[in-house]
Amino acid sequence: MSASLAEKLRPRNLSEYIGQEHIVGAGKIIPSLITNAKNTKFFPSIILWGPPGVGKTTLARIIATELESTFFEFSAVNASATEIAKALKTTADIPIVFIDEIHRYNKAQQDKLLPLVEQGKMILIGATTENPSFEVIRPLLSRARVLVLKELTEDYLQAVLEKGLKETNKKIDKKAKQFLLQSANGDARILLNVLEIASNLLTSETLNIQSIEEALQRKSIGFDKQGEEHYNIISAFIKSMRASQADAALYYLARMVEAGQDPLYIARRMVIFASEDIGMAVPTALVVANEVFRACEIIGYPECAINLAHGVVYLCSAKKDRSAYEAFRAAQEDVRNFGNLPIPLKVRNAPTNLMKALDYGKGYEMYDTESYLPEKLQKKKYLKK
């Protein structure tokens, strides 16, 4: 069988590489390290952390090619640290060793890699979708640079799609294109795999929504991430949680998940909701919402949808209290209306003798019951108790 479309289109050098401009762009860390390494013969071990399909493996291969280094590629799923050590004995130079899903190695396995890195027997490039702070042992982490790769934007995915269409000699209509770009969820490999399947399913020149749905085995539900429906659904989602209607909130959550909405976008709204609508009624709601966000950041789809559902039910069930939010908004309104009112002398900082002579800080006592608000606002009560 011939190579997959994703493999055929895999970039061979940095000029072909799509995305991750913050680390591969002109003057950024990867090209700078490569340039320096050609003179100094030094290239650091690195950990590439990012979601699936954003170019971690490709970047490792490009680095090895640019440096003309011996390159070994392993997956932590099926290769042991002992196998890696054996492979190193087959070459006289210092090779680049790429370990995909390095987070799957336990502490003992990672410990075995440590001397190989410390003794300069290999340059390690690890790839992980998990947070290295929790999944890579501290000694190994301290000997490597962690580089964060981001989910590919729609613009980058469109560039990948154009290459794929050219390779498959296909065109794609507007509706099918938008559905494919959104469904790929920032993952170029998913996009190209779906494109390849759809291209083989359809004999006509132009791919339509039906062929993309068939290849994805998922229907387009007409959710435009930038359009009016996007705002309608997120509005219904928030208002359902505010009304403690868990069934409705879960339904709108499911709509967004099935449409491929960024889980971090959903989780971010939940973090805001925890303070805005629950607030002091259940202060720990913010902790729960933040943990949901972190889980989505570390795990990603499809599993993080479970974390989102868990968080949504919790936020729906919690008592609601908007007093902190409303008090802050009221204080903001006064700042806008009255500008920078003079701060009472007794609560001003007095680091110099001159300031003390001017009565800065005079009369201040801890647990004072007198209002510290500016004189014009002395009788204001923002927080309704």
C-alpha positions as CSV (number, residue, x, y, z in Angstrom):
1,M,0.0,0.0,0.0
2,S,1.1,3.5,-0.7
3,A,1.8,6.1,2.1
4,S,-1.1,7.9,3.6
5,L,-1.9,11.4,2.4
6,A,-0.7,12.8,5.8
7,E,2.6,11.1,5.3
8,K,3.0,12.2,1.7
9,L,2.4,15.8,2.7
10,R,4.6,15.8,5.8
11,P,6.9,18.8,5.5
12,R,10.6,18.0,5.0
13,N,12.1,21.3,6.1
14,L,11.1,24.4,8.1
15,S,10.1,26.4,5.0
16,E,7.3,23.8,4.3
17,Y,6.3,23.6,8.0
18,I,2.8,25.1,8.7
19,G,2.0,26.6,12.1
20,Q,3.9,27.2,15.3
21,E,5.3,30.5,14.2
22,H,6.1,31.4,17.8
23,I,8.9,28.7,17.8
24,V,9.8,28.1,14.1
25,G,9.4,31.6,12.7
26,A,12.4,33.6,11.6
27,G,14.6,34.4,14.6
28,K,12.6,32.1,16.9
29,I,14.1,29.4,19.1
30,I,14.1,26.4,16.7
31,P,15.9,28.0,13.7
32,S,18.2,29.8,16.1
33,L,19.2,26.6,17.9
34,I,19.7,24.9,14.5
35,T,21.9,27.7,13.2
36,N,24.0,27.7,16.4
37,A,24.3,23.9,16.5
38,K,25.8,23.9,13.0
39,N,28.7,26.0,14.5
40,T,28.9,24.7,18.1
41,K,27.7,21.1,17.5
42,F,25.4,21.6,20.5
43,F,21.7,21.2,20.4
44,P,19.7,20.8,23.7
45,S,17.3,18.1,24.6
46,I,13.7,19.3,24.2
47,I,10.2,18.3,25.1
48,L,7.5,19.2,22.6
49,W,4.2,19.6,24.4
50,G,1.0,20.1,22.4
51,P,-2.2,18.5,21.2
52,P,-2.3,15.8,18.6
53,G,-1.7,16.6,14.9
54,V,0.1,19.9,15.3
55,G,3.5,18.9,14.0
56,K,5.5,17.4,16.9
57,T,6.9,14.4,15.1
58,T,7.4,16.4,11.9
59,L,9.4,19.0,13.8
60,A,11.6,16.4,15.4
61,R,12.4,14.9,11.9
62,I,13.1,18.3,10.4
63,I,15.6,19.1,13.2
64,A,17.4,15.9,12.6
65,T,17.5,16.5,8.9
66,E,18.7,20.1,9.3
67,L,21.5,19.0,11.6
68,E,22.3,15.9,9.4
69,S,22.1,13.8,12.6
70,T,21.5,10.1,13.0
71,F,17.8,9.9,13.9
72,F,16.0,7.2,16.0
73,E,12.3,7.3,16.3
74,F,10.5,5.4,19.1
75,S,7.0,5.4,20.7
76,A,6.8,5.0,24.4
77,V,3.8,2.8,23.8
78,N,5.9,-0.1,22.5
79,A,9.6,0.7,22.9
80,S,11.4,0.2,26.2
81,A,14.3,2.4,27.5
82,T,16.5,-0.7,27.2
83,E,15.8,-0.9,23.4
84,I,16.7,2.8,23.1
85,A,20.0,2.2,24.9
86,K,20.8,-0.7,22.5
87,A,20.0,1.4,19.5
88,L,22.6,4.0,20.6
89,K,25.3,1.4,20.4
90,T,24.8,1.1,16.7
91,T,26.1,4.6,15.9
92,A,29.4,6.4,16.7
93,D,27.9,9.9,16.7
94,I,25.5,11.6,19.1
95,P,22.1,10.8,17.6
96,I,18.8,12.6,18.0
97,V,16.3,10.2,19.7
98,F,12.7,11.1,19.3
99,I,10.3,9.5,21.8
100,D,6.6,10.0,21.0
101,E,4.2,10.0,23.9
102,I,7.0,10.1,26.4
103,H,4.5,10.7,29.2
104,R,3.6,7.0,28.9
105,Y,6.9,6.0,30.4
106,N,6.8,5.5,34.2
107,K,9.3,7.0,36.5
108,A,11.6,4.0,36.4
109,Q,11.7,4.0,32.6
110,Q,12.4,7.8,32.5
111,D,15.1,7.3,35.1
112,K,16.9,5.0,32.6
113,L,16.9,7.7,30.0
114,L,18.5,10.2,32.4
115,P,22.1,9.0,32.2
116,L,21.9,8.8,28.4
117,V,21.0,12.5,28.3
118,E,23.4,13.5,31.1
119,Q,26.4,11.7,29.5
120,G,25.7,13.2,26.1
121,K,25.0,9.9,24.5
122,M,21.9,11.3,22.8
123,I,19.9,14.4,22.2
124,L,16.4,13.7,23.4
125,I,13.3,15.1,21.7
126,G,10.2,14.0,23.6
127,A,6.7,14.5,22.4
128,T,3.7,14.6,24.7
129,T,0.1,15.7,24.8
130,E,0.2,15.8,28.6
131,N,1.6,18.5,30.8
132,P,5.3,17.7,31.3
133,S,5.3,19.2,34.7
134,F,3.2,16.3,35.9
135,E,4.2,13.5,33.5
136,V,8.0,14.0,33.0
137,I,10.4,13.4,36.0
138,R,12.0,16.6,37.4
139,P,15.6,15.5,36.7
140,L,14.8,14.8,33.0
141,L,12.8,18.0,32.7
142,S,15.6,20.1,34.2
143,R,17.9,18.9,31.4
144,A,15.5,19.7,28.6
145,R,13.8,22.8,27.2
146,V,10.0,22.5,27.1
147,L,8.5,24.0,23.9
148,V,4.7,24.4,23.7
149,L,3.0,23.7,20.4
150,K,-0.4,25.2,19.8
151,E,-3.6,23.9,18.2
152,L,-3.5,24.8,14.6
153,T,-5.8,27.8,13.7
154,E,-8.3,27.6,10.9
155,D,-5.9,29.6,8.7
156,Y,-3.2,27.1,9.2
157,L,-5.6,24.2,8.6
158,Q,-6.8,25.9,5.4
159,A,-3.1,25.9,4.2
160,V,-2.9,22.2,5.0
161,L,-6.2,21.6,3.2
162,E,-5.1,23.4,0.1
163,K,-2.0,21.1,-0.1
164,G,-4.3,18.1,0.4
165,L,-6.7,19.1,-2.3
166,K,-3.9,19.6,-4.8
167,E,-2.4,16.2,-4.0
168,T,-5.8,14.5,-4.4
169,N,-6.9,16.5,-7.4
170,K,-10.1,17.5,-5.7
171,K,-12.1,20.6,-5.0
172,I,-14.4,21.2,-2.0
173,D,-17.5,23.3,-1.7
174,K,-17.8,26.0,0.9
175,K,-20.1,24.2,3.3
176,A,-18.1,21.0,3.3
177,K,-14.9,23.0,3.7
178,Q,-16.1,24.9,6.8
179,F,-17.4,21.7,8.3
180,L,-14.1,19.9,7.7
181,L,-12.0,22.8,9.1
182,Q,-14.2,23.0,12.3
183,S,-14.3,19.2,12.8
184,A,-10.6,18.9,12.5
185,N,-10.3,20.7,15.9
186,G,-6.8,22.1,15.1
187,D,-5.5,18.6,14.2
188,A,-3.9,18.5,10.7
189,R,-3.7,14.7,10.7
190,I,-7.5,14.4,11.3
191,L,-8.1,16.9,8.5
192,L,-5.9,15.0,6.0
193,N,-7.2,11.6,7.0
194,V,-10.8,12.7,6.5
195,L,-9.9,14.4,3.2
196,E,-8.3,11.2,2.0
197,I,-11.3,9.0,2.9
198,A,-13.8,11.5,1.4
199,S,-11.7,11.7,-1.8
200,N,-11.8,7.9,-2.2
201,L,-15.5,7.7,-1.4
202,L,-16.5,10.3,-4.0
203,T,-15.8,9.9,-7.7
204,S,-16.8,13.5,-8.6
205,E,-14.3,16.3,-8.7
206,T,-15.8,18.4,-5.9
207,L,-16.2,17.2,-2.3
208,N,-19.6,18.0,-0.7
209,I,-20.9,18.0,2.8
210,Q,-22.3,14.5,2.5
211,S,-18.9,13.0,1.6
212,I,-17.2,14.8,4.5
213,E,-20.0,13.6,6.9
214,E,-19.5,10.1,5.6
215,A,-15.8,10.2,6.1
216,L,-16.1,11.6,9.6
217,Q,-19.1,9.4,10.4
218,R,-20.7,12.5,11.9
219,K,-23.3,14.9,10.7
220,S,-22.9,18.6,10.4
221,I,-25.1,20.2,12.9
222,G,-24.9,23.7,11.5
223,F,-22.9,25.3,14.3
224,D,-20.9,28.3,13.1
225,K,-18.2,29.1,15.7
226,Q,-18.2,32.7,14.6
227,G,-21.8,33.2,13.6
228,E,-25.0,34.0,15.4
229,E,-25.8,30.4,16.3
230,H,-22.6,30.3,18.3
231,Y,-23.7,33.2,20.5
232,N,-27.2,31.8,20.8
233,I,-25.9,28.4,22.1
234,I,-23.4,29.9,24.5
235,S,-26.1,32.3,25.8
236,A,-28.5,29.4,26.3
237,F,-25.8,27.4,28.0
238,I,-24.9,30.1,30.5
239,K,-28.6,31.0,31.2
240,S,-29.4,27.3,31.8
241,M,-26.6,27.0,34.4
242,R,-27.8,30.3,36.0
243,A,-31.4,28.8,36.3
244,S,-29.9,25.6,37.7
245,Q,-31.4,23.6,34.8
246,A,-28.8,20.9,34.4
247,D,-30.6,19.0,31.7
248,A,-30.8,22.1,29.4
249,A,-27.1,23.0,30.2
250,L,-26.0,19.5,29.3
251,Y,-27.9,19.6,26.1
252,Y,-26.3,22.9,25.0
253,L,-22.9,21.5,26.1
254,A,-23.5,18.5,23.9
255,R,-24.4,20.7,21.0
256,M,-21.0,22.6,21.4
257,V,-19.0,19.4,21.9
258,E,-20.5,17.6,18.9
259,A,-19.8,20.7,16.7
260,G,-16.2,20.6,17.7
261,Q,-16.2,23.8,19.8
262,D,-12.8,24.4,21.6
263,P,-13.2,22.8,25.0
264,L,-11.0,25.5,26.5
265,Y,-13.6,28.1,25.3
266,I,-16.4,26.3,27.1
267,A,-14.3,25.8,30.2
268,R,-13.3,29.4,30.2
269,R,-16.9,30.5,30.3
270,M,-17.5,28.1,33.2
271,V,-14.6,29.7,35.2
272,I,-16.2,33.1,34.6
273,F,-19.7,31.8,35.6
274,A,-18.3,30.3,38.9
275,S,-17.3,33.8,40.1
276,E,-20.0,35.9,38.4
277,D,-23.1,33.8,39.2
278,I,-22.1,31.5,42.1
279,G,-19.6,33.7,43.9
280,M,-19.7,33.8,47.6
281,A,-22.5,31.2,47.8
282,V,-20.1,28.5,47.1
283,P,-16.5,30.0,46.8
284,T,-15.0,26.6,45.9
285,A,-17.0,26.6,42.7
286,L,-14.2,28.6,41.2
287,V,-11.7,25.9,42.2
288,V,-13.9,23.2,40.5
289,A,-14.2,25.3,37.4
290,N,-10.5,25.9,37.2
291,E,-9.8,22.2,37.6
292,V,-12.2,21.5,34.7
293,F,-10.3,24.0,32.6
294,R,-7.0,22.4,33.6
295,A,-8.4,18.9,32.8
296,C,-9.5,20.1,29.3
297,E,-6.0,21.7,28.8
298,I,-4.2,18.5,29.7
299,I,-6.5,15.8,28.3
300,G,-8.3,17.3,25.3
301,Y,-11.1,15.8,23.3
302,P,-12.8,13.4,23.4
303,E,-12.3,12.5,27.1
304,C,-12.4,16.0,28.4
305,A,-16.1,16.2,27.4
306,I,-16.7,14.1,30.6
307,N,-14.8,16.7,32.7
308,L,-17.0,19.5,31.1
309,A,-20.2,17.6,31.9
310,H,-19.1,17.0,35.5
311,G,-18.3,20.7,35.9
312,V,-21.6,21.8,34.3
313,V,-23.7,19.6,36.7
314,Y,-21.8,20.9,39.7
315,L,-22.2,24.6,38.6
316,C,-25.9,24.0,37.9
317,S,-26.4,22.4,41.4
318,A,-24.6,25.1,43.3
319,K,-26.4,28.0,45.0
320,K,-26.2,31.3,43.2
321,D,-25.0,34.6,44.5
322,R,-24.1,37.6,42.2
323,S,-23.3,40.0,45.1
324,A,-19.6,40.1,44.5
325,Y,-20.0,40.6,40.8
326,E,-22.7,43.3,41.2
327,A,-20.7,45.1,43.9
328,F,-17.6,45.2,41.7
329,R,-19.6,46.5,38.7
330,A,-21.1,49.3,40.9
331,A,-17.7,50.3,42.1
332,Q,-16.5,50.4,38.4
333,E,-19.4,52.7,37.6
334,D,-18.4,55.2,40.3
335,V,-14.8,55.1,39.1
336,R,-16.0,55.9,35.6
337,N,-18.4,58.7,36.8
338,F,-16.1,60.4,39.4
339,G,-12.6,59.6,38.1
340,N,-9.7,59.3,40.5
341,L,-11.1,60.7,43.7
342,P,-8.6,61.6,46.5
343,I,-7.6,58.7,48.7
344,P,-8.1,59.4,52.4
345,L,-4.8,60.4,54.1
346,K,-5.0,57.8,56.8
347,V,-4.8,54.9,54.3
348,R,-2.1,56.4,52.1
349,N,1.4,54.9,52.1
350,A,3.9,56.9,54.2
351,P,7.5,55.7,53.3
352,T,9.2,59.1,53.9
353,N,9.3,61.6,56.7
354,L,7.9,64.3,54.4
355,M,4.8,62.1,53.7
356,K,4.4,61.5,57.4
357,A,4.6,65.3,58.1
358,L,1.8,65.7,55.5
359,D,-0.3,63.3,57.6
360,Y,0.0,60.4,55.3
361,G,-1.1,57.3,57.3
362,K,-2.0,59.4,60.3
363,G,-4.7,57.8,62.5
364,Y,-4.7,54.5,60.7
365,E,-5.5,51.6,62.9
366,M,-6.0,47.9,62.0
367,Y,-9.7,46.9,62.0
368,D,-10.8,50.5,61.8
369,T,-14.6,50.8,61.4
370,E,-14.4,54.2,59.7
371,S,-14.9,54.0,55.9
372,Y,-11.7,54.1,53.8
373,L,-13.6,55.1,50.7
374,P,-12.9,58.6,49.2
375,E,-14.8,61.4,51.0
376,K,-17.3,61.7,48.2
377,L,-18.3,58.0,48.5
378,Q,-18.2,57.7,52.3
379,K,-21.8,56.4,52.5
380,K,-21.5,54.0,49.6
381,K,-22.3,50.3,50.1
382,Y,-21.4,48.3,47.0
383,L,-21.7,44.8,48.6
384,K,-25.3,44.1,49.5
385,K,-25.4,41.9,52.6
